[in-house]
Amino acid sequence: GKIRKEEKGNGAYTRDYTINYKSGLVVDSEKYGNEARMINAAEHFDPPRKPNVEYRGFHSLHTSTWVIGIFALRNIDTGDELLTSYGKSYFKSARSWMSKRNP
C-alpha cells in the first residue's frame, strides 16, 4: 500500500483498506496493495469469530525499511479464511461515517 499522512476531516472514508499508526502515518491499500488487504474482521461475523492472524510492524534487516507482516496466531488449515481484529475504534468510526453520509 501507499504510505501517507493521516488526513482528518477530508470526507473520504478509506479505513477499509488502511492501517493507522499513532505517529500519524497510514498505510493505505485502497487502490493498490496485495492480497493482505482482503483479510476480514473477525468481529464482523455473528457470532464473532476469533482472529487467526495479526499485523505487526517491524524493521527489516534485509531491506533496512519498516514493513508490515502478517503473523499466524495459531495453526491455520488449508481453506480457512484469514481473520484479524480490526479493533473497536474501526467499527465506531465506520458507524459514525455512515450516519453522517446517510442521516
ZAGUTI-117519 format. One line per 4 residues: number of its first residue (from 0); their letters; for each residue x negated, z, y of N, C-alpha, C, CB. Coordinates in steps of 0.2 Angstrom, whole numbers, padded with zeros to 4 digits. Each point is the difference from the previous one (the first is absolute). Glycine has a CB too. Example, Ala and Ser with C-alpha at 12.3 -4.5 7.8 and 13.67 -1.06 7.14 Angstrom:
ZAGUTI-117519
0	AS	-0066/0039/-0028/0004/0000/0006/-0004/0000/0006/0009/0006/-0006 | -0007/-0010/0011/-0004/0001/0006/0004/0003/0005/-0006/-0010/-0003
This chain:
ZAGUTI-117519
0	GKIR	-0004/0000/-0006/0004/0000/0006/-0004/0000/0006/0009/0006/-0006 | -0006/-0007/0012/-0003/0000/0006/-0001/0007/0003/0005/-0011/0002 | -0011/0013/0001/0000/0007/0003/0001/-0001/0007/-0009/0004/-0009 | 0013/0000/0012/0002/0000/0007/0002/0007/0002/0004/-0011/-0001
4	KEEK	-0004/0012/0008/0002/0006/0003/0008/0001/-0001/-0010/0000/0008 | 0012/0006/-0009/0007/0001/0000/0003/-0001/0006/-0002/0009/-0009 | 0008/-0013/0009/0004/-0001/0006/0006/0003/0000/-0005/-0011/0000 | 0006/0016/0005/0006/0004/0000/0005/-0003/0005/-0006/0010/-0003
8	GNGA	0012/-0010/0001/0005/-0002/0005/0001/-0008/0001/-0002/0011/0005 | -0001/-0015/-0010/0000/-0007/0002/0006/-0003/-0004/-0012/0000/0001 | 0016/0004/-0004/0006/-0003/-0003/-0001/-0003/-0007/0005/-0002/0012 | -0011/0000/-0014/-0001/-0003/-0006/0000/0005/-0005/-0007/-0009/0005
12	YTRD	0010/0008/-0011/0000/0005/-0006/-0004/-0004/-0005/0011/0006/0003 | -0017/-0004/-0004/-0004/-0003/-0006/-0002/0005/-0004/-0004/-0009/0007 | 0007/0015/-0007/-0003/0006/-0004/0001/-0002/-0008/0003/0008/0010 | 0001/-0013/-0012/0000/-0001/-0007/-0006/-0002/-0003/0012/-0003/0002
16	YTIN	-0017/0000/0002/-0006/-0003/-0002/-0006/0003/0004/0006/-0010/-0003 | -0005/0017/0005/-0006/0003/0004/-0002/0006/-0003/0004/-0005/0010 | -0010/0007/-0009/-0003/0006/-0002/-0003/0003/0007/-0002/-0003/-0013 | 0005/0009/0015/-0002/0002/0006/-0005/0006/-0001/0011/-0003/0005
20	YKSG	-0016/0003/0000/-0005/0006/-0001/0001/0004/0007/-0008/-0007/-0007 | 0006/0013/0006/0000/0005/0006/-0004/-0003/0006/0002/0010/-0008 | -0007/-0014/0006/-0005/-0002/0006/0004/-0005/0004/-0010/0002/-0007 | 0016/-0004/0005/0004/-0005/0004/-0001/-0007/-0002/-0001/0007/0009
24	LVVD	-0003/-0008/-0015/-0001/-0007/-0003/0005/-0001/-0005/-0012/0001/0002 | 0014/-0007/-0003/0005/-0002/-0005/-0003/-0006/-0004/0010/0004/0008 | -0009/-0004/-0014/-0001/-0005/-0004/0007/-0004/-0002/-0011/0006/-0005 | 0012/-0012/0008/0006/-0003/0000/0000/-0006/-0004/0002/0004/0011
28	SEKY	0001/-0004/-0017/0000/-0006/-0005/0007/-0004/0000/-0008/0007/-0007 | 0011/-0006/0013/0007/-0004/0000/-0001/-0007/-0001/0004/0009/0008 | -0009/-0012/-0004/-0001/-0008/-0001/-0005/-0002/-0005/0003/0000/0012 | -0008/0004/-0013/-0004/-0002/-0006/-0003/0007/-0003/-0003/-0011/0006
32	GNEA	0000/0010/-0012/-0002/0006/-0003/0000/-0002/-0008/0004/0008/0009 | -0005/-0003/-0013/0001/-0002/-0007/0006/0003/-0003/-0013/-0001/-0001 | 0013/0001/-0006/0006/0003/-0004/0001/0007/0002/-0002/-0009/-0009 | -0003/0013/0011/0001/0007/0001/0006/0001/0005/-0012/0002/-0003
36	RMIN	0013/-0006/0007/0005/0001/0006/0007/0000/-0004/-0007/-0006/0009 | 0008/0004/-0015/0006/0000/-0003/0002/0006/-0004/-0001/-0012/-0001 | -0004/0017/0001/0001/0007/-0003/0006/0003/0003/-0013/0001/-0003 | 0018/0001/-0001/0006/0003/0002/0000/0008/0001/0005/-0010/-0005
40	AAEH	-0001/0012/0009/0001/0008/0001/0003/0003/-0006/0001/-0002/0012 | -0004/0007/-0015/0003/0004/-0005/0007/0003/0002/-0012/0002/-0005 | 0012/0000/0011/0005/0004/0003/0007/-0005/0001/-0008/0008/0006 | 0007/-0014/-0007/0005/-0005/0002/0005/0000/-0006/-0008/-0007/0007
44	FDPP	0006/0009/-0013/0005/0000/-0006/0005/0006/0000/-0009/-0007/-0006 | 0014/0006/0003/0005/0005/-0001/0001/0001/-0007/0006/-0002/0011 | -0008/0008/-0014/-0004/0005/0003/-0007/-0002/0001/0007/0008/-0005 | -0011/-0005/0010/-0007/-0002/0002/-0004/0001/-0006/0002/0004/0011
48	RKPN	-0007/-0009/-0012/-0005/0000/-0005/-0006/0003/0002/0005/-0010/-0005 | -0010/0011/0001/-0006/0003/0002/-0005/-0006/0001/0002/0010/-0007 | -0006/-0009/0012/-0005/-0005/0002/-0005/0000/-0006/0001/0001/0012 | -0004/-0008/-0013/-0005/0000/-0005/-0007/-0003/0003/0009/-0002/-0009
52	VEYR	-0008/0000/0015/-0007/-0001/0004/0000/0003/0007/0000/-0011/-0007 | -0006/0011/0010/0000/0002/0007/-0005/-0004/0003/0003/0012/-0003 | -0003/-0013/0010/-0005/-0003/0004/-0005/0005/0002/0009/-0008/0004 | -0015/0006/-0004/-0005/0004/0003/-0005/-0004/0004/0001/0008/-0010
56	GFHS	-0003/-0005/0015/-0005/-0004/0004/-0007/0003/-0001/0008/-0002/0009 | -0013/-0002/-0010/-0007/0002/-0001/-0005/-0005/0003/0004/0006/-0011 | -0010/-0004/0011/-0005/-0004/0003/-0004/-0003/-0006/-0001/0007/0010 | 0001/-0014/-0010/-0003/-0004/-0005/-0007/0000/0001/0010/-0007/-0002
60	LHTS	-0014/0009/-0003/-0007/0000/0000/-0003/-0007/-0001/-0001/0012/-0004 | 0005/-0016/0001/-0001/-0007/-0002/0000/-0004/0006/0004/0001/-0011 | 0002/-0001/0015/0001/-0004/0006/-0002/0004/0007/0009/-0006/-0007 | -0010/0012/0007/-0001/0004/0006/0006/0000/0004/-0012/-0002/-0001
64	TWVI	0018/0002/-0001/0006/0000/0004/0005/0005/-0003/-0002/-0013/0003 | 0007/0014/0001/0005/0004/-0003/0006/-0004/-0003/-0002/0009/0009 | 0004/-0007/-0015/0005/-0004/-0004/0005/0005/-0002/-0009/-0008/-0004 | 0015/0005/0002/0005/0004/-0003/0001/-0002/-0007/0006/0001/0011
68	GIFA	-0006/0004/-0016/0000/-0002/-0007/0007/0003/-0003/-0013/0000/-0001 | 0015/-0002/-0004/0006/0002/-0004/-0003/0003/-0006/0008/-0009/0005 | -0006/0016/-0006/-0002/0004/-0005/0006/0002/-0005/-0010/0004/0007 | 0009/-0005/-0013/0005/0003/-0005/0000/0007/0000/-0001/-0010/-0007
72	LRNI	0007/0013/0007/0001/0007/0000/0001/0003/-0007/0005/0000/0011 | -0004/-0005/-0016/0001/0001/-0007/-0001/-0006/-0004/0008/0010/0002 | -0008/-0010/-0008/0000/-0007/-0004/0006/-0004/0002/-0007/0006/-0010 | 0006/-0012/0010/0006/-0005/0002/0000/-0005/-0005/-0001/0002/0012
76	DTGD	0007/-0003/-0015/0001/-0004/-0006/0001/-0007/0003/0005/0008/-0007 | -0007/-0013/0003/0001/-0007/0002/0008/-0001/0001/-0010/-0004/-0007 | 0011/0000/0013/0007/-0001/0002/0003/0005/0004/0001/-0006/-0010 | -0004/0012/0011/0003/0005/0004/-0001/-0002/0007/-0003/0009/-0008
80	ELLT	0008/-0007/0012/0000/-0002/0008/-0005/0005/0003/0012/-0004/0000 | -0016/0002/0005/-0004/0005/0003/0004/0003/0006/-0010/-0007/-0003 | 0010/0013/0003/0004/0004/0005/-0005/0005/0004/0010/-0001/-0007 | -0009/0002/0013/-0004/0005/0004/0005/0004/0005/-0010/-0008/0000
84	SYGK	0008/0013/0002/0004/0004/0005/-0001/-0003/0007/-0001/0010/-0007 | 0006/-0012/0010/0000/-0002/0007/0000/0005/0005/0006/-0010/-0003 | -0004/0016/0001/0000/0006/0004/0007/0001/0004/-0013/-0001/0001 | 0015/0007/0001/0006/0001/0003/0000/-0003/0007/0001/0010/-0006
88	SYFK	-0007/-0011/0009/0000/-0003/0007/0002/-0007/0000/-0008/0008/0003 | 0007/-0012/-0009/0001/-0007/0000/0008/-0001/0000/-0010/-0002/-0007 | 0014/0006/0003/0007/-0001/0000/0003/0003/0006/0000/0001/-0012 | -0002/0004/0015/0002/0002/0006/0000/-0005/0006/-0003/0012/-0003
92	SARS	-0003/-0015/0003/-0001/-0006/0005/0004/-0006/-0001/-0012/0004/0001 | 0013/-0005/-0008/0004/-0006/-0001/0007/0001/0001/-0008/-0003/-0009 | 0011/0009/0008/0007/0002/0002/0001/-0001/0007/0001/0007/-0010 | -0006/-0004/0014/0000/0000/0007/0000/-0007/0003/-0006/0011/0000
96	WMSK	0002/-0015/-0003/-0001/-0007/0003/0007/-0004/-0002/-0012/0000/-0002 | 0015/0001/-0004/0006/-0003/-0002/0006/0002/0005/-0005/-0001/-0012 | 0005/0008/0013/0006/0002/0004/-0001/-0003/0007/0001/0011/-0007 | -0007/-0012/0010/0000/-0003/0007/0001/-0008/-0001/-0009/0009/0003
100	RNP	0008/-0012/-0008/0001/-0007/-0001/0008/-0002/-0001/-0012/-0001/-0004 | 0015/0006/0000/0007/-0001/-0002/0004/0006/0002/-0004/-0007/-0010 | 0005/0008/0016/0004/0006/0002/0007/0001/-0002/-0007/0000/0010
